[in-house]
C-alpha cells in the first residue's frame, strides 16, 4: 500500500544521504530470499548461492521474510553519519537493549503464523540478549562473504549515485531529486508518496526530522520506506549504475571511440560507469597499473575524467563531458 508523507520546510532542510554497509548486507540477504525477482543480478546470485551454502543462516532468515513482513529495526538502524564503517554499525546492533529486541522480534515473528511458537522463535524470545548476539554474528558472516569482497566497487557506485543526485539538487532543486528516485515514488505539491513495507499503524508522520535517502545496490526492483520511531524517516532506493557491477569481463568500448582515443584508453573510459581506482581498473582490463595510470592522466587532462580521494585510494570517474563522449549524447560541454 502507498504511504504519503507531507514534508514541511524543516523536513526539506534536513534531507540527507548516507551509505550503509549494514543496510547493503541485509538487502543482499533479502535478494537471496527473493532471487526469482532479481534476474538483474543473476551472476551475483549464482556466486552468492554457493558462497552461503556452508553457512547456517536459519536464525537470521527467521527475521527476514521473503516478501513483505517486518524485519526488526535493531538489525539495521539508519546510520547516524554519512559514511559509517560496517564495524561501527554492527557495534550498534550488538548494543541493542534486550527489551527492545524482544518487542521487535515479537512483531516480526507475528507476521508469519506459527513462527513465534516454533522452537527457533521461542528460543529467540526466551533469551533476546543471546538472540541479538547470534543475529549480529550471522550478519557479520553474511557481510564477509556477500558484500565485503566487492565493497570498494559497491561503495563507489553508491557514492557516484549520491554525487549525481546532489548535482540534480544543485541544478534543479529537490523536485528533480524526489521525482527521479524511483518509478514508484511520487512527489507532488510537497507530498512524498512511496510504497510501504510493514504495518501502517506504526507509521509516524513527518515532524521536522527530515528524510534519510540511502542508495542500494541490492534493493532493486523495489524502493523501501520506513518511518517508525525513533528513527529518521528513511527511503532506500536502487542506485544508478548498479546493474553493471556483476556483469564481469572488461567493458566494451564503441568502435568510433576506440578509433578516436585508442582501444585501451577508450575501454578504460567506457568502463567507468562507477568510480574506480587504478588498481581496480588494471585488474578489470588486464593492464599494468602504470599503463592504466597513463591512460587516466590523459583522459583527465582532456576533461573526460575527474578524481577524488577516498581513504588510501584515488577514485576516477567520468565527468559530464566524459559521459557525453561515451554515450554520444553531446559533442562538448554545455
C-alpha positions as CSV (number, residue, x, y, z in Angstrom):
1,X,0.0,0.0,0.0
2,X,1.2,3.6,-0.6
3,X,2.4,6.0,2.1
4,X,2.0,9.7,1.7
5,X,4.3,11.9,3.7
6,X,3.9,15.7,3.6
7,X,7.3,17.3,4.1
8,X,7.4,20.8,5.6
9,X,10.2,23.3,5.3
10,X,12.0,21.8,8.3
11,X,11.9,18.3,6.8
12,X,13.2,19.5,3.4
13,X,16.0,21.4,5.2
14,X,17.1,18.2,6.9
15,X,17.1,15.8,3.9
16,X,20.4,13.9,3.8
17,X,22.2,11.0,2.2
18,X,24.1,8.1,3.7
19,X,25.9,4.9,2.6
20,X,25.4,2.0,4.9
21,X,27.3,-1.3,4.6
22,X,25.0,-2.9,7.1
23,X,22.0,-1.9,5.0
24,X,23.6,-3.3,1.9
25,X,24.2,-6.6,3.8
26,X,20.6,-7.0,4.7
27,X,19.4,-6.0,1.3
28,X,21.8,-8.7,-0.2
29,X,20.2,-11.3,2.1
30,X,16.7,-10.2,1.0
31,X,17.8,-10.5,-2.6
32,X,18.8,-14.1,-1.9
33,X,15.4,-14.8,-0.4
34,X,13.7,-13.2,-3.4
35,X,16.0,-14.5,-6.2
36,X,13.2,-15.2,-8.6
37,X,12.5,-11.4,-8.8
38,X,16.1,-10.4,-9.3
39,X,17.4,-11.7,-12.6
40,X,19.1,-8.3,-13.0
41,X,21.9,-9.7,-10.7
42,X,21.8,-13.2,-12.0
43,X,25.6,-13.7,-12.0
44,X,25.9,-12.4,-8.4
45,X,23.1,-14.7,-7.3
46,X,24.8,-17.7,-8.7
47,X,28.0,-16.9,-6.9
48,X,26.3,-15.9,-3.7
49,X,24.2,-19.1,-3.5
50,X,27.3,-21.3,-3.4
51,X,29.1,-18.9,-1.0
52,X,26.4,-19.1,1.6
53,X,25.7,-22.8,1.2
54,X,28.1,-23.6,4.1
55,X,26.5,-21.0,6.5
56,X,23.6,-21.8,8.7
57,X,21.7,-18.5,8.4
58,X,18.4,-20.0,9.8
59,X,18.2,-17.7,12.8
60,X,18.6,-14.7,10.6
61,X,16.2,-15.9,7.9
62,X,13.6,-16.1,10.7
63,X,13.5,-12.3,10.8
64,X,14.0,-11.6,7.1
65,X,10.7,-12.7,5.4
66,X,11.0,-13.3,1.7
67,X,8.0,-11.0,0.8
68,X,6.6,-8.2,2.9
69,X,6.5,-8.7,6.7
70,X,8.6,-6.8,9.2
71,X,12.4,-7.1,9.9
72,X,13.4,-5.9,13.3
73,X,14.7,-2.3,13.1
74,X,17.5,-3.0,15.5
75,X,19.1,-5.3,12.9
76,X,19.6,-2.3,10.5
77,X,19.1,1.1,12.2
78,X,19.6,4.1,9.8
79,X,23.2,5.3,10.1
80,X,23.9,8.4,12.2
81,X,26.7,9.6,9.9
82,X,27.0,9.7,6.1
83,X,29.7,7.0,5.6
84,X,29.9,4.7,8.7
85,X,32.1,1.6,8.6
86,X,30.5,-1.8,9.0
87,X,32.2,-2.5,12.3
88,X,30.7,0.6,13.9
89,X,27.2,-0.2,12.6
90,X,27.5,-3.7,13.9
91,X,28.5,-2.4,17.3
92,X,25.2,-0.5,17.4
93,X,23.4,-3.8,16.7
94,X,25.2,-5.6,19.5
95,X,24.4,-2.8,21.9
96,X,20.6,-3.3,21.4
97,X,18.5,-3.3,24.6
98,X,17.2,-6.8,25.0
99,X,13.7,-5.4,25.9
100,X,13.6,-3.5,22.6
101,X,14.9,-6.6,20.7
102,X,12.2,-8.8,22.3
103,X,9.4,-6.3,21.3
104,X,10.7,-6.0,17.7
105,X,11.3,-9.8,17.3
106,X,7.8,-10.5,18.6
107,X,6.3,-8.1,16.0
108,X,8.4,-9.7,13.2
109,X,7.5,-13.3,14.1
110,X,3.8,-12.3,14.3
111,X,3.9,-11.6,10.5
112,X,4.1,-15.4,9.8
113,X,1.5,-17.6,11.5
114,X,3.1,-20.2,13.8
115,X,6.6,-18.8,13.7
116,X,6.5,-17.3,17.2
117,X,5.7,-20.8,18.6
118,X,8.3,-22.6,16.6
119,X,11.4,-23.8,18.5
120,X,13.6,-21.2,16.9
121,X,11.1,-18.4,17.6
122,X,10.6,-19.4,21.2
123,X,14.4,-19.6,21.7
124,X,14.9,-16.1,20.4
125,X,12.1,-14.6,22.6
126,X,13.2,-16.5,25.7
127,X,16.7,-15.0,25.6
128,X,16.6,-11.8,23.5
129,X,20.1,-10.8,24.6
130,X,21.6,-14.1,23.2
131,X,19.5,-13.7,20.1
132,X,20.9,-10.2,19.4
133,X,24.4,-11.6,19.7
134,X,23.7,-14.5,17.5
135,X,22.0,-12.3,14.8
136,X,24.9,-9.9,14.9
137,X,27.4,-12.7,14.4
138,X,25.5,-14.1,11.5
139,X,25.1,-10.6,9.9
140,X,28.9,-10.2,10.2
141,X,29.4,-13.6,8.5
142,X,27.0,-12.6,5.7
143,X,28.9,-9.3,5.3
144,X,32.2,-11.0,5.0
145,X,31.1,-13.5,2.3
146,X,28.4,-11.5,0.4
147,X,29.4,-7.8,0.4
148,X,32.9,-7.2,1.8
149,X,34.8,-8.7,-1.2
150,X,33.2,-6.2,-3.6
151,X,32.6,-3.4,-1.1
152,X,35.1,-0.9,-2.7
153,X,33.3,-1.2,-6.0
154,X,29.8,-1.1,-4.4
155,X,30.7,2.0,-2.3
156,X,32.0,3.7,-5.4
157,X,28.6,3.1,-7.2
158,X,26.7,4.4,-4.2
159,X,28.8,7.5,-3.8
160,X,28.5,8.2,-7.5
161,X,24.7,8.0,-7.2
162,X,24.8,10.5,-4.3
163,X,27.1,12.8,-6.3
164,X,24.7,12.6,-9.3
165,X,21.6,13.4,-7.2
166,X,23.4,16.2,-5.4
167,X,24.1,17.7,-8.8
168,X,20.4,17.3,-9.5
169,X,19.5,19.3,-6.4
170,X,22.1,22.0,-7.3
171,X,20.8,22.2,-10.9
172,X,17.0,21.8,-10.5
173,X,16.2,21.6,-6.8
174,X,14.6,19.0,-4.6
175,X,11.7,18.5,-7.1
176,X,14.2,16.9,-9.5
177,X,15.7,14.7,-6.7
178,X,12.5,13.2,-5.4
179,X,10.9,12.8,-8.8
180,X,13.8,10.8,-10.1
181,X,14.3,8.4,-7.2
182,X,12.2,5.5,-8.4
183,X,9.1,4.9,-10.6
184,X,7.1,4.0,-7.5
185,X,7.9,7.3,-5.8
186,X,5.7,10.3,-6.4
187,X,6.5,13.8,-5.5
188,X,3.6,16.3,-5.9
189,X,2.9,19.6,-4.1
190,X,5.2,18.8,-1.1
191,X,3.9,15.3,-0.6
192,X,6.2,12.3,-1.0
193,X,4.2,9.1,-1.8
194,X,6.0,5.7,-1.5
195,X,5.3,2.0,-1.2
196,X,5.1,1.0,2.5
197,X,6.7,-2.2,3.9
198,X,5.2,-3.1,7.2
199,X,2.3,-2.1,9.4
200,X,0.8,1.3,8.5
201,X,-0.4,1.7,12.1
202,X,3.3,2.0,13.2
203,X,4.0,4.9,10.8
204,X,4.8,8.3,12.3
205,X,4.1,11.5,10.4
206,X,6.9,13.8,9.4
207,X,7.6,16.3,12.1
208,X,10.7,18.2,11.0
209,X,13.1,15.3,11.4
210,X,13.8,15.3,7.6
211,X,14.3,12.3,5.3
212,X,17.3,10.0,5.1
213,X,18.0,8.8,1.5
214,X,20.1,5.7,1.1
215,X,21.1,4.3,-2.4
216,X,21.4,0.5,-2.5
217,X,23.0,-2.0,-5.0
218,X,20.6,-4.8,-3.9
219,X,17.2,-3.3,-3.3
220,X,16.2,-3.3,-7.0
221,X,13.4,-3.5,-8.3
222,X,11.9,-2.2,-5.1
223,X,12.1,1.0,-3.1
224,X,11.8,0.6,0.7
225,X,10.4,3.2,3.1
226,X,10.3,3.1,6.8
227,X,9.1,5.8,9.2
228,X,8.8,4.1,12.6
229,X,10.2,6.0,15.6
230,X,12.7,6.6,16.9
231,X,14.4,6.5,13.5
232,X,14.5,9.3,11.0
233,X,12.2,8.7,8.0
234,X,14.2,6.6,5.6
235,X,14.0,5.8,1.9
236,X,16.2,3.0,0.4
237,X,16.2,3.2,-3.4
238,X,18.2,1.5,-6.3
239,X,21.5,3.2,-7.1
240,X,22.3,4.3,-10.6
241,X,24.8,2.1,-12.3
242,X,24.4,-0.9,-10.0
243,X,23.4,-3.2,-13.0
244,X,27.0,-3.1,-14.4
245,X,28.6,-4.3,-11.1
246,X,28.3,-8.1,-11.6
247,X,28.4,-8.5,-15.4
248,X,32.1,-9.4,-15.4
249,X,34.7,-9.0,-18.0
250,X,36.3,-5.9,-19.4
251,X,33.8,-3.3,-20.6
252,X,33.3,-3.0,-24.4
253,X,34.0,0.4,-26.0
254,X,32.3,1.6,-29.1
255,X,34.4,1.4,-32.3
256,X,34.3,5.1,-33.1
257,X,35.5,5.9,-29.6
258,X,38.3,3.4,-29.9
259,X,39.4,4.9,-33.2
260,X,39.5,8.3,-31.5
261,X,41.2,7.5,-28.3
262,X,42.8,4.2,-28.9
263,X,41.4,0.8,-27.9
264,X,42.7,0.6,-24.3
265,X,42.1,4.2,-23.4
266,X,38.5,4.0,-24.8
267,X,37.9,0.8,-22.8
268,X,39.0,2.5,-19.6
269,X,36.7,5.5,-20.2
270,X,33.7,3.4,-21.3
271,X,34.2,1.1,-18.3
272,X,34.0,3.9,-15.7
273,X,30.2,3.8,-15.2
274,X,31.1,3.9,-11.5
275,X,34.2,5.5,-9.9
276,X,37.2,3.1,-9.6
277,X,40.8,3.1,-8.5
278,X,43.9,2.5,-10.7
279,X,44.3,-1.0,-9.2
280,X,40.6,-1.9,-9.9
281,X,40.9,-0.8,-13.5
282,X,44.2,-2.6,-14.0
283,X,42.6,-5.8,-12.8
284,X,39.4,-5.3,-14.8
285,X,41.2,-4.6,-18.1
286,X,44.2,-6.9,-17.6
287,X,46.6,-4.0,-17.9
288,X,49.7,-2.9,-15.9
289,X,48.9,-0.2,-13.3
290,X,51.4,2.1,-14.9
291,X,49.6,1.8,-18.2
292,X,46.3,2.5,-16.6
293,X,47.7,5.5,-14.8
294,X,49.0,6.9,-18.1
295,X,45.6,6.5,-19.7
296,X,43.8,8.1,-16.7
297,X,46.2,11.1,-16.7
298,X,45.5,11.7,-20.4
299,X,41.7,11.3,-20.0
300,X,41.8,13.6,-17.0
301,X,43.8,16.3,-18.9
302,X,41.2,16.1,-21.7
303,X,38.4,16.9,-19.1
304,X,36.8,13.5,-19.5
305,X,37.6,12.3,-16.0
306,X,37.7,13.7,-12.5
307,X,39.3,12.2,-9.4
308,X,38.8,12.3,-5.7
309,X,40.5,10.7,-2.7
310,X,38.7,8.0,-0.7
311,X,40.8,6.8,2.2
312,X,44.0,5.5,0.8
313,X,42.7,5.3,-2.7
314,X,42.1,7.8,-5.5
315,X,38.9,7.1,-7.4
316,X,38.4,8.2,-11.0
317,X,35.0,8.9,-12.5
318,X,33.7,10.3,-15.8
319,X,32.8,14.0,-15.9
320,X,29.5,15.0,-17.7
321,X,31.7,15.6,-20.8
322,X,33.1,12.0,-20.4
323,X,29.6,10.7,-20.2
324,X,28.6,12.5,-23.3
325,X,31.6,11.2,-25.2
326,X,30.8,7.6,-24.3
327,X,27.1,7.8,-24.9
328,X,27.2,10.1,-27.9
329,X,24.7,12.4,-26.1
330,X,26.7,15.6,-26.8
331,X,29.7,16.9,-28.6
332,X,31.1,19.1,-25.9
333,X,30.4,20.7,-22.5
334,X,27.1,22.5,-22.0
